[in-house]
Amino acid sequence: MNAVITVLGKDTVGILAKVSSECAKVDVNILEVTQSVLQGMFAMIMFVDISKCTVPFSQLVDSLTASGEQMGVKIHVMHEDIFNAMHKI
């Protein structure tokens, strides 16, 4: 099982490190990541493997959302099945 994590907000030091750390704490493996800083705005998309996650998906979502609020960015986590259903023609 996989998920997509997006992060958007004002660029600050350590955003990638904090999100990666939160994932590592619960055995979420980062498969792919892309990030950009556009005129001071940070944008990142992560594709992660949640098959070995040690907490329920809803708890992962809540944890990353709270971390984003602490950093002043918006973090959104979407299960791959929902992502695929939304983008299916």
Backbone bond lengths (Angstrom), bond angles and torsions (degrees), N, CA, C in turn:
res aa  C-N    CA-C-N  psi(-1)  N-CA   C-N-CA  omega(-1)  CA-C   N-CA-C  phi
1 M - - - 1.454 - - 1.529 109.01 -
2 N 1.299 115.15 141.37 1.457 121.19 -178.38 1.517 110.32 -128.79
3 A 1.319 114.64 166.68 1.456 121.33 177.66 1.519 108.73 -146.00
4 V 1.327 114.75 161.75 1.464 122.15 176.52 1.524 107.37 -115.13
5 I 1.330 116.16 127.96 1.460 122.20 177.84 1.518 107.30 -114.81
6 T 1.329 116.89 126.49 1.461 120.48 175.43 1.518 108.99 -116.75
7 V 1.316 115.35 144.30 1.462 122.15 179.18 1.523 107.73 -132.11
8 L 1.337 116.51 127.21 1.462 122.11 179.06 1.524 109.45 -135.90
9 G 1.314 116.71 138.73 1.457 119.90 175.66 1.506 112.05 161.02
10 K 1.322 114.68 -175.50 1.463 121.32 179.25 1.524 109.06 -65.57
11 D 1.317 116.38 133.52 1.461 121.42 -177.87 1.532 110.97 -67.40
12 T 1.321 115.39 130.62 1.458 122.73 172.87 1.520 108.42 -142.03
13 V 1.299 116.13 164.78 1.458 121.54 179.58 1.529 110.12 -68.40
14 G 1.339 116.67 133.48 1.449 121.63 169.64 1.512 118.06 92.64
15 I 1.321 118.75 7.76 1.463 119.63 -178.34 1.529 110.15 -62.61
16 L 1.322 116.99 -52.21 1.457 120.79 -179.78 1.527 110.74 -59.58
17 A 1.316 116.96 -42.35 1.467 121.14 -179.91 1.524 111.72 -62.15
18 K 1.318 117.19 -42.24 1.464 121.01 -178.56 1.522 110.99 -67.16
19 V 1.324 117.73 -45.96 1.468 120.85 179.98 1.528 109.88 -64.45
20 S 1.318 117.17 -43.42 1.463 121.12 178.35 1.522 111.19 -61.50
21 S 1.310 116.44 -41.23 1.462 121.37 178.86 1.524 111.49 -63.09
22 E 1.335 116.32 -43.73 1.472 120.45 178.46 1.528 110.42 -61.57
23 C 1.311 117.09 -39.49 1.459 121.01 178.08 1.530 110.63 -65.67
24 A 1.311 116.72 -45.81 1.462 121.26 -178.10 1.534 112.14 -62.05
25 K 1.329 116.79 -36.01 1.473 120.86 -179.28 1.529 112.29 -57.80
26 V 1.330 117.02 -30.28 1.466 120.78 -175.77 1.531 111.96 -116.02
27 D 1.333 116.54 23.08 1.466 123.58 176.27 1.525 113.97 60.07
28 V 1.321 116.78 37.68 1.458 122.09 172.27 1.526 106.46 -93.62
29 N 1.330 116.32 121.83 1.456 121.71 -176.61 1.530 110.65 -94.26
30 I 1.312 116.78 128.45 1.466 121.83 178.23 1.524 108.37 -82.73
31 L 1.320 116.07 117.97 1.463 121.98 -178.85 1.522 112.04 -90.65
32 E 1.330 115.89 -42.93 1.464 121.36 179.23 1.519 108.72 -146.15
33 V 1.324 115.44 147.81 1.462 119.62 176.39 1.523 109.50 -147.08
34 T 1.306 114.73 140.90 1.460 120.77 172.86 1.521 107.17 -136.42
35 Q 1.314 115.96 141.51 1.459 119.65 179.20 1.515 110.06 -145.74
36 S 1.319 114.25 153.78 1.460 121.41 177.50 1.517 108.82 -145.58
37 V 1.301 114.89 153.10 1.457 121.23 170.98 1.524 105.65 -120.21
38 L 1.324 115.45 116.86 1.454 121.71 -177.18 1.522 109.27 -118.72
39 Q 1.314 116.93 109.78 1.462 122.88 -179.87 1.535 111.56 48.82
40 G 1.317 116.02 45.65 1.459 121.27 176.56 1.516 115.29 85.36
41 M 1.337 116.62 -0.79 1.467 120.47 177.96 1.526 109.27 -102.69
42 F 1.332 115.88 131.13 1.455 122.97 -178.85 1.526 109.24 -93.43
43 A 1.325 116.79 132.74 1.466 121.93 176.87 1.525 108.28 -135.04
44 M 1.327 116.68 128.69 1.462 120.63 -179.48 1.525 109.98 -141.77
45 I 1.322 114.90 142.08 1.461 121.97 173.03 1.521 107.12 -126.08
46 M 1.330 115.94 128.33 1.463 121.69 176.58 1.522 108.74 -119.66
47 F 1.322 116.22 138.47 1.452 122.07 171.17 1.522 105.00 -109.52
48 V 1.321 117.29 118.93 1.465 121.45 -171.67 1.527 112.01 -124.96
49 D 1.327 114.91 153.45 1.464 122.77 175.48 1.527 107.48 -96.57
50 I 1.338 115.96 118.34 1.464 120.46 -178.62 1.525 112.10 -107.47
51 S 1.341 117.61 11.75 1.455 120.62 -176.08 1.525 113.04 -64.94
52 K 1.325 118.43 -26.43 1.468 121.62 179.97 1.528 112.27 -108.12
53 C 1.311 116.90 13.39 1.460 122.01 -178.64 1.533 109.74 -58.94
54 T 1.313 116.68 132.64 1.466 122.40 -175.02 1.521 113.74 -88.37
55 V 1.322 117.35 0.68 1.468 121.41 177.36 1.525 108.48 -129.13
56 P 1.340 117.53 158.31 1.474 118.94 176.08 1.529 111.11 -60.92
57 F 1.332 115.87 152.08 1.461 121.46 -178.48 1.523 111.49 -54.23
58 S 1.327 117.18 -41.76 1.468 120.56 -178.92 1.529 111.32 -62.42
59 Q 1.313 117.30 -34.63 1.463 120.82 178.22 1.527 110.62 -70.83
60 L 1.327 117.12 -37.31 1.469 121.18 175.54 1.522 109.81 -61.06
61 V 1.324 116.33 -45.92 1.469 121.38 179.09 1.522 110.13 -59.27
62 D 1.334 117.15 -48.62 1.466 121.42 -178.86 1.523 111.61 -62.03
63 S 1.327 116.99 -41.71 1.458 121.87 -179.06 1.531 111.51 -64.04
64 L 1.328 116.31 -46.15 1.462 119.40 -179.91 1.527 111.67 -69.74
65 T 1.318 117.14 -35.68 1.467 120.67 176.38 1.526 110.28 -61.77
66 A 1.332 116.40 -44.69 1.468 121.10 179.02 1.529 111.13 -64.70
67 S 1.322 117.04 -40.54 1.472 120.34 177.77 1.521 110.45 -62.32
68 G 1.321 116.32 -40.66 1.460 120.36 178.15 1.513 111.79 -62.38
69 E 1.330 116.80 -42.27 1.466 120.51 178.59 1.524 110.88 -61.86
70 Q 1.321 117.33 -39.62 1.468 121.37 178.24 1.524 111.76 -64.03
71 M 1.341 116.16 -34.46 1.465 120.72 -179.12 1.517 112.98 -88.83
72 G 1.324 117.42 -9.04 1.458 120.63 -178.78 1.514 113.86 80.62
73 V 1.341 116.19 24.94 1.467 121.10 177.10 1.522 108.80 -125.12
74 K 1.315 116.11 165.11 1.461 121.96 178.22 1.523 108.03 -102.64
75 I 1.331 116.55 120.99 1.460 121.65 177.03 1.529 108.22 -112.49
76 H 1.325 115.31 128.40 1.460 121.08 179.05 1.525 108.33 -123.47
77 V 1.334 116.41 131.85 1.462 121.86 179.46 1.525 108.11 -117.61
78 M 1.327 116.66 128.62 1.454 121.12 -179.41 1.527 109.52 -131.25
79 H 1.326 116.11 129.84 1.458 120.88 176.55 1.527 108.78 -62.75
80 E 1.313 116.38 143.23 1.464 121.56 -177.43 1.530 111.99 -56.74
81 D 1.325 117.89 -37.30 1.468 120.30 -179.51 1.530 111.39 -61.47
82 I 1.328 116.55 -41.68 1.467 120.84 178.22 1.523 109.53 -67.22
83 F 1.318 116.73 -44.43 1.469 121.60 178.85 1.529 110.36 -57.06
84 N 1.326 116.38 -47.85 1.470 120.39 -178.73 1.528 111.03 -65.15
85 A 1.315 117.58 -40.35 1.459 120.82 -179.98 1.527 111.21 -64.05
86 M 1.332 116.49 -37.35 1.463 120.64 -179.93 1.521 112.21 -69.25
87 H 1.347 117.43 -28.10 1.453 120.89 -173.47 1.526 113.08 -109.92
88 K 1.314 116.09 16.99 1.462 120.39 179.08 1.525 109.24 -88.30
89 I 1.310 115.29 135.13 1.471 120.24 -179.39 1.519 109.30 -88.49
